[in-house]
Amino acid sequence: MKTKQKTPKPLIGIIGGNGKMGMWFKKFFENLGFEILISGTRTTLTNIELAKKADIVIVSVPIQKTIEVIKEVRKNVKKDALL
């Protein structure tokens, strides 16, 4: 009989995580036991640094900035990550 190995939870990165929606995502995923990274205008962690580290990247910025931010980070998201 095989024993199930526990799969580690993915690291979630939230770009724009200090805004209202970003904070909602942060609390939601933290309550489920996920580790969260935040980048934004008031953080030392850059969007690109976050994209390189996170397994799941959530873009939570004002709609007029969304395309710009995705273009900024898209080449830095890990190959097997979710954007």
TIMI-2910 file (N, C-alpha, C, CB; in pm, 1 decimal, decimal comma, always signed):
<rs>
+----------+----------+----------+----------+----------+----------+----------+----------+----------+----------+----------+----------+------+
!      n_x !      n_y !      n_z !     ca_x !     ca_y !     ca_z !      c_x !      c_y !      c_z !     cb_x !     cb_y !     cb_z ! resn !
+----------+----------+----------+----------+----------+----------+----------+----------+----------+----------+----------+----------+------+
!    +83,2 !   -117,8 !     +0,0 !     +0,0 !     +0,0 !     +0,0 !    +88,0 !   +124,7 !     +0,0 !    -94,8 !     -0,5 !   +120,9 !  Met !
!    +60,6 !   +213,9 !    -95,5 !   +137,5 !   +337,8 !   -106,5 !    +81,2 !   +442,3 !    -10,8 !   +135,9 !   +390,8 !   -251,8 !  Lys !
!   +171,6 !   +517,4 !    +48,0 !   +126,6 !   +630,0 !   +129,8 !   +127,7 !   +755,6 !    +44,2 !   +216,5 !   +648,0 !   +256,2 !  Thr !
!    +27,3 !   +836,1 !    +64,8 !    +18,0 !   +960,5 !    -10,3 !   +121,9 !  +1059,8 !    +40,7 !   -123,9 !  +1020,2 !     +0,3 !  Lys !
!   +196,4 !  +1117,3 !    -53,2 !   +288,6 !  +1222,7 !    -15,5 !   +215,7 !  +1355,4 !    -24,3 !   +415,1 !  +1222,2 !   -105,5 !  Gln !
!   +243,7 !  +1440,5 !    +71,2 !   +181,1 !  +1571,1 !    +73,0 !   +246,2 !  +1660,6 !    -32,1 !   +191,3 !  +1634,7 !   +213,2 !  Lys !
!   +165,2 !  +1717,0 !   -118,7 !   +214,8 !  +1809,3 !   -219,2 !   +227,2 !  +1946,7 !   -155,6 !   +121,6 !  +1813,0 !   -343,9 !  Thr !
!   +344,3 !  +2010,5 !   -169,9 !   +357,3 !  +2144,1 !   -109,9 !   +264,2 !  +2243,8 !   -177,2 !   +502,2 !  +2193,5 !   -119,5 !  Pro !
!   +212,1 !  +2336,5 !    -98,6 !   +122,9 !  +2438,8 !   -153,3 !   +204,2 !  +2536,3 !   -237,7 !    +47,5 !  +2514,0 !    -39,7 !  Lys !
!   +147,5 !  +2582,1 !   -346,6 !   +218,6 !  +2678,1 !   -430,4 !   +234,7 !  +2812,8 !   -360,0 !   +145,1 !  +2697,0 !   -562,9 !  Pro !
!   +341,0 !  +2882,6 !   -394,0 !   +366,0 !  +3017,2 !   -344,8 !   +286,9 !  +3113,7 !   -432,6 !   +519,4 !  +3051,3 !   -345,5 !  Leu !
!   +204,4 !  +3195,6 !   -370,7 !   +118,9 !  +3288,2 !   -445,3 !   +175,6 !  +3428,6 !   -435,9 !    -26,5 !  +3284,9 !   -392,3 !  Ile !
!   +189,7 !  +3492,8 !   -551,5 !   +234,9 !  +3630,8 !   -557,3 !   +122,4 !  +3720,2 !   -605,6 !   +357,2 !  +3644,4 !   -648,4 !  Gly !
!   +104,4 !  +3832,0 !   -536,9 !     -1,2 !  +3926,3 !   -574,7 !    +64,2 !  +4058,7 !   -611,0 !   -105,7 !  +3945,0 !   -459,0 !  Ile !
!    +54,8 !  +4093,9 !   -738,2 !   +103,9 !  +4224,0 !   -783,9 !     -8,8 !  +4323,6 !   -760,3 !   +148,2 !  +4220,8 !   -936,5 !  Ile !
!    +21,9 !  +4427,0 !   -683,3 !    -82,1 !  +4522,3 !   -645,0 !   -152,8 !  +4476,5 !   -519,1 !   -183,2 !  +4540,7 !   -758,3 !  Gly !
!    -83,9 !  +4401,6 !   -437,7 !   -144,0 !  +4339,4 !   -320,7 !   -176,1 !  +4431,6 !   -205,4 !    -56,2 !  +4235,6 !   -272,6 !  Gly !
!   -142,8 !  +4559,3 !   -216,8 !   -174,5 !  +4652,1 !   -108,6 !   -304,8 !  +4727,5 !   -131,6 !    -62,0 !  +4750,6 !    -91,3 !  Asn !
!   -367,9 !  +4707,2 !   -246,6 !   -497,7 !  +4769,6 !   -273,4 !   -609,6 !  +4688,9 !   -209,1 !   -521,8 !  +4782,6 !   -425,1 !  Gly !
!   -731,3 !  +4737,6 !   -224,2 !   -845,9 !  +4670,4 !   -160,9 !   -863,6 !  +4527,0 !   -210,8 !   -973,8 !  +4749,7 !   -186,7 !  Lys !
!   -861,7 !  +4508,7 !   -342,3 !   -880,7 !  +4373,8 !   -397,7 !   -760,4 !  +4285,3 !   -365,7 !   -902,8 !  +4380,4 !   -550,7 !  Met !
!   -640,4 !  +4342,2 !   -375,6 !   -519,5 !  +4266,5 !   -343,2 !   -518,9 !  +4219,2 !   -199,1 !   -396,6 !  +4350,5 !   -369,7 !  Gly !
!   -561,7 !  +4305,4 !   -107,1 !   -568,3 !  +4266,9 !    +34,3 !   -673,3 !  +4158,0 !    +55,9 !   -600,1 !  +4389,6 !   +122,3 !  Met !
!   -783,6 !  +4163,1 !    -20,2 !   -885,0 !  +4059,2 !     -9,2 !   -826,4 !  +3924,4 !    -51,1 !  -1008,3 !  +4094,0 !    -95,3 !  Trp !
!   -756,2 !  +3922,8 !   -167,0 !   -691,1 !  +3798,6 !   -212,6 !   -591,0 !  +3749,5 !   -108,3 !   -619,6 !  +3820,8 !   -348,8 !  Phe !
!   -511,5 !  +3840,1 !    -54,2 !   -409,7 !  +3803,3 !    +46,1 !   -474,4 !  +3733,0 !   +165,4 !   -332,5 !  +3929,1 !    +94,0 !  Lys !
!   -576,6 !  +3795,5 !   +223,2 !   -644,1 !  +3735,9 !   +339,4 !   -708,3 !  +3601,6 !   +303,4 !   -751,2 !  +3832,2 !   +394,3 !  Lys !
!   -772,4 !  +3596,1 !   +186,1 !   -838,8 !  +3473,8 !   +142,1 !   -740,4 !  +3357,2 !   +135,9 !   -904,1 !  +3495,0 !     +5,3 !  Phe !
!   -628,3 !  +3377,2 !    +67,5 !   -531,7 !  +3268,5 !    +51,0 !   -453,9 !  +3238,7 !   +179,3 !   -434,7 !  +3302,5 !    -60,2 !  Phe !
!   -425,8 !  +3340,7 !   +259,9 !   -360,1 !  +3315,8 !   +388,9 !   -449,2 !  +3231,0 !   +478,7 !   -325,4 !  +3448,9 !   +459,0 !  Glu !
!   -579,4 !  +3255,4 !   +476,7 !   -672,6 !  +3176,2 !   +557,7 !   -676,5 !  +3029,8 !   +513,7 !   -812,9 !  +3236,0 !   +549,9 !  Asn !
!   -636,7 !  +3003,8 !   +389,7 !   -629,2 !  +2866,2 !   +340,3 !   -490,2 !  +2805,2 !   +361,3 !   -665,7 !  +2862,0 !   +192,1 !  Leu !
!   -400,6 !  +2881,8 !   +423,7 !   -268,9 !  +2829,7 !   +457,1 !   -161,3 !  +2851,1 !   +352,3 !   -279,9 !  +2687,0 !   +483,6 !  Gly !
!   -186,1 !  +2936,1 !   +253,4 !    -86,7 !  +2962,7 !   +149,8 !    +10,6 !  +3070,2 !   +195,3 !   -154,7 !  +3004,9 !    +19,2 !  Phe !
!   +133,7 !  +3060,6 !   +147,5 !   +231,8 !  +3166,1 !   +167,3 !   +212,7 !  +3267,4 !    +55,0 !   +378,6 !  +3109,4 !   +169,6 !  Glu !
!   +218,8 !  +3396,2 !    +90,3 !   +187,8 !  +3503,0 !     -4,2 !   +306,1 !  +3598,8 !    -17,2 !    +61,6 !  +3579,5 !    +40,0 !  Ile !
!   +333,8 !  +3639,8 !   -141,3 !   +427,1 !  +3749,1 !   -168,8 !   +345,6 !  +3865,4 !   -224,0 !   +540,8 !  +3705,3 !   -269,8 !  Leu !
!   +386,0 !  +3987,8 !   -189,1 !   +316,5 !  +4107,4 !   -235,2 !   +418,0 !  +4199,9 !   -301,4 !   +243,6 !  +4179,4 !   -117,3 !  Ile !
!   +381,5 !  +4254,6 !   -417,0 !   +460,8 !  +4362,5 !   -475,9 !   +366,3 !  +4475,0 !   -512,4 !   +541,4 !  +4313,7 !   -600,9 !  Ser !
!   +419,0 !  +4594,9 !   -508,4 !   +337,8 !  +4711,2 !   -541,4 !   +419,4 !  +4837,1 !   -529,2 !   +215,0 !  +4719,1 !   -452,0 !  Gly !
!   +352,9 !  +4947,4 !   -536,2 !   +422,1 !  +5075,8 !   -533,0 !   +485,3 !  +5104,5 !   -396,9 !   +326,0 !  +5187,0 !   -569,2 !  Thr !
!   +439,9 !  +5037,0 !   -292,8 !   +493,9 !  +5060,5 !   -157,8 !   +574,0 !  +4942,9 !   -103,2 !   +381,2 !  +5091,6 !    -62,6 !  Arg !
!   +625,9 !  +4856,7 !   -191,1 !   +703,4 !  +4741,4 !   -144,2 !   +845,4 !  +4747,0 !   -199,9 !   +634,8 !  +4609,0 !   -185,5 !  Thr !
!   +936,3 !  +4680,1 !   -131,8 !  +1072,6 !  +4670,3 !   -184,6 !  +1082,4 !  +4558,5 !   -286,9 !  +1173,2 !  +4647,0 !    -71,0 !  Thr !
!   +993,9 !  +4460,1 !   -278,9 !   +990,3 !  +4351,6 !   -376,8 !   +930,4 !  +4405,7 !   -506,5 !   +907,7 !  +4229,4 !   -323,3 !  Leu !
!  +1001,6 !  +4388,4 !   -617,7 !   +950,8 !  +4438,3 !   -745,6 !   +856,3 !  +4335,9 !   -808,5 !  +1067,5 !  +4470,2 !   -842,0 !  Thr !
!   +779,8 !  +4381,6 !   -906,0 !   +689,6 !  +4292,0 !   -978,6 !   +767,4 !  +4179,8 !  -1046,7 !   +608,3 !  +4370,5 !  -1082,6 !  Asn !
!   +881,7 !  +4211,9 !  -1104,8 !   +963,1 !  +4111,5 !  -1174,2 !  +1020,6 !  +4010,6 !  -1075,5 !  +1076,8 !  +4179,0 !  -1252,7 !  Ile !
!  +1069,0 !  +4056,8 !   -960,4 !  +1120,0 !  +3964,4 !   -858,3 !  +1008,9 !  +3870,0 !   -812,3 !  +1177,6 !  +4042,6 !   -737,3 !  Glu !
!   +889,5 !  +3923,4 !   -792,2 !   +775,6 !  +3841,0 !   -752,2 !   +745,1 !  +3737,0 !   -859,4 !   +651,8 !  +3928,7 !   -725,9 !  Leu !
!   +743,5 !  +3779,6 !   -986,3 !   +711,7 !  +3688,1 !  -1096,5 !   +811,6 !  +3573,6 !  -1105,1 !   +708,5 !  +3763,7 !  -1228,9 !  Ala !
!   +936,4 !  +3599,3 !  -1073,0 !  +1040,4 !  +3496,0 !  -1078,4 !  +1025,4 !  +3393,6 !   -966,1 !  +1178,5 !  +3560,2 !  -1071,0 !  Lys !
!   +964,8 !  +3434,0 !   -853,6 !   +956,0 !  +3347,3 !   -735,7 !   +824,2 !  +3270,9 !   -724,0 !   +975,6 !  +3429,3 !   -612,3 !  Lys !
!   +713,6 !  +3334,1 !   -763,6 !   +580,7 !  +3279,4 !   -735,2 !   +542,2 !  +3165,7 !   -829,1 !   +477,2 !  +3389,1 !   -744,1 !  Ala !
!   +463,0 !  +3072,5 !   -776,1 !   +406,3 !  +2963,8 !   -856,0 !   +274,7 !  +3007,2 !   -920,4 !   +384,1 !  +2838,6 !   -768,9 !  Asp !
!   +207,4 !  +3100,4 !   -854,4 !    +84,5 !  +3159,0 !   -905,9 !    +99,8 !  +3310,5 !   -893,6 !    -43,4 !  +3106,2 !   -828,2 !  Ile !
!    +81,3 !  +3382,6 !  -1003,6 !    +92,9 !  +3528,8 !  -1003,9 !    -44,5 !  +3587,9 !  -1031,2 !   +197,0 !  +3577,8 !  -1110,3 !  Val !
!    -93,4 !  +3666,4 !   -936,6 !   -221,7 !  +3734,6 !   -950,5 !   -193,9 !  +3882,2 !   -975,1 !   -311,9 !  +3714,3 !   -823,7 !  Ile !
!   -253,4 !  +3936,6 !  -1079,5 !   -238,5 !  +4078,2 !  -1110,4 !   -363,5 !  +4149,3 !  -1058,9 !   -217,8 !  +4102,2 !  -1264,9 !  Val !
!   -344,0 !  +4230,9 !   -956,1 !   -455,3 !  +4300,2 !   -891,8 !   -424,5 !  +4450,2 !   -891,3 !   -479,3 !  +4246,6 !   -745,7 !  Ser !
!   -429,9 !  +4507,7 !  -1008,5 !   -397,9 !  +4649,7 !  -1026,2 !   -517,3 !  +4718,6 !  -1092,9 !   -267,2 !  +4668,4 !  -1111,8 !  Val !
!   -519,4 !  +4851,8 !  -1092,6 !   -627,2 !  +4920,4 !  -1164,8 !   -632,6 !  +4874,1 !  -1310,2 !   -608,0 !  +5073,5 !  -1158,5 !  Pro !
!   -751,6 !  +4861,1 !  -1364,5 !   -772,5 !  +4803,2 !  -1496,6 !   -688,1 !  +4871,1 !  -1604,1 !   -918,5 !  +4811,7 !  -1533,7 !  Ile !
!   -668,0 !  +5001,8 !  -1593,9 !   -589,8 !  +5072,3 !  -1695,4 !   -441,3 !  +5037,6 !  -1688,9 !   -607,8 !  +5222,0 !  -1679,6 !  Gln !
!   -395,3 !  +4974,4 !  -1580,8 !   -255,0 !  +4933,9 !  -1565,1 !   -233,4 !  +4785,3 !  -1594,3 !   -207,4 !  +4965,4 !  -1423,9 !  Lys !
!   -340,0 !  +4709,0 !  -1608,1 !   -330,3 !  +4563,2 !  -1618,1 !   -243,0 !  +4516,6 !  -1733,5 !   -467,4 !  +4504,3 !  -1633,0 !  Thr !
!   -267,0 !  +4563,6 !  -1853,3 !   -188,3 !  +4519,1 !  -1969,6 !    -41,9 !  +4555,6 !  -1952,8 !   -243,2 !  +4580,9 !  -2099,6 !  Ile !
!    -16,1 !  +4676,6 !  -1905,6 !   +120,9 !  +4722,8 !  -1883,4 !   +195,2 !  +4630,6 !  -1785,3 !   +120,1 !  +4867,6 !  -1830,1 !  Glu !
!   +129,9 !  +4594,3 !  -1676,3 !   +192,2 !  +4508,9 !  -1574,8 !   +214,9 !  +4368,4 !  -1629,3 !   +105,1 !  +4503,1 !  -1448,0 !  Val !
!   +118,7 !  +4313,6 !  -1700,8 !   +135,6 !  +4179,5 !  -1757,8 !   +251,4 !  +4178,8 !  -1856,8 !     +5,5 !  +4132,4 !  -1827,0 !  Ile !
!   +260,8 !  +4280,3 !  -1940,5 !   +372,9 !  +4289,6 !  -2034,8 !   +506,0 !  +4300,4 !  -1961,1 !   +354,7 !  +4410,4 !  -2128,1 !  Lys !
!   +506,6 !  +4371,2 !  -1848,0 !   +628,3 !  +4388,6 !  -1767,9 !   +680,0 !  +4255,7 !  -1713,3 !   +601,8 !  +4484,9 !  -1652,5 !  Glu !
!   +589,7 !  +4169,4 !  -1668,2 !   +632,6 !  +4048,4 !  -1596,6 !   +628,8 !  +3920,6 !  -1678,7 !   +547,8 !  +4029,8 !  -1477,0 !  Val !
!   +560,7 !  +3918,7 !  -1790,5 !   +531,6 !  +3793,1 !  -1862,1 !   +654,5 !  +3710,2 !  -1895,5 !   +458,7 !  +3823,6 !  -1988,8 !  Arg !
!   +766,3 !  +3771,7 !  -1926,3 !   +887,4 !  +3695,9 !  -1961,5 !   +961,6 !  +3645,5 !  -1838,7 !   +980,8 !  +3781,9 !  -2045,0 !  Lys !
!   +918,8 !  +3687,5 !  -1721,6 !   +985,9 !  +3649,8 !  -1597,8 !   +907,3 !  +3547,7 !  -1514,7 !  +1011,3 !  +3772,8 !  -1515,3 !  Asn !
!   +785,6 !  +3519,0 !  -1555,3 !   +705,5 !  +3418,4 !  -1483,8 !   +767,1 !  +3282,1 !  -1510,7 !   +554,3 !  +3421,9 !  -1528,4 !  Val !
!   +778,8 !  +3200,9 !  -1404,9 !   +835,9 !  +3067,8 !  -1420,1 !   +756,5 !  +2987,8 !  -1523,1 !   +838,5 !  +2994,0 !  -1284,9 !  Lys !
!   +826,0 !  +2899,9 !  -1595,6 !   +762,6 !  +2822,6 !  -1704,1 !   +638,9 !  +2745,6 !  -1659,4 !   +862,2 !  +2725,7 !  -1762,6 !  Lys !
!   +642,9 !  +2691,3 !  -1540,1 !   +531,4 !  +2608,9 !  -1492,6 !   +437,0 !  +2686,7 !  -1398,8 !   +585,6 !  +2485,2 !  -1420,6 !  Asp !
!   +449,6 !  +2818,8 !  -1397,7 !   +365,8 !  +2901,6 !  -1310,4 !   +236,3 !  +2941,9 !  -1380,9 !   +442,8 !  +3027,1 !  -1265,5 !  Ala !
!   +142,6 !  +2988,1 !  -1301,8 !    +14,0 !  +3034,4 !  -1351,5 !    +11,6 !  +3186,8 !  -1340,4 !   -104,9 !  +2969,3 !  -1272,1 !  Leu !
!    -23,6 !  +3253,3 !  -1450,4 !    -34,9 !  +3399,7 !  -1448,9 !   -180,5 !  +3434,4 !  -1469,5 !    +55,2 !  +3466,7 !  -1558,9 !  Leu !
+----------+----------+----------+----------+----------+----------+----------+----------+----------+----------+----------+----------+------+
</rs>
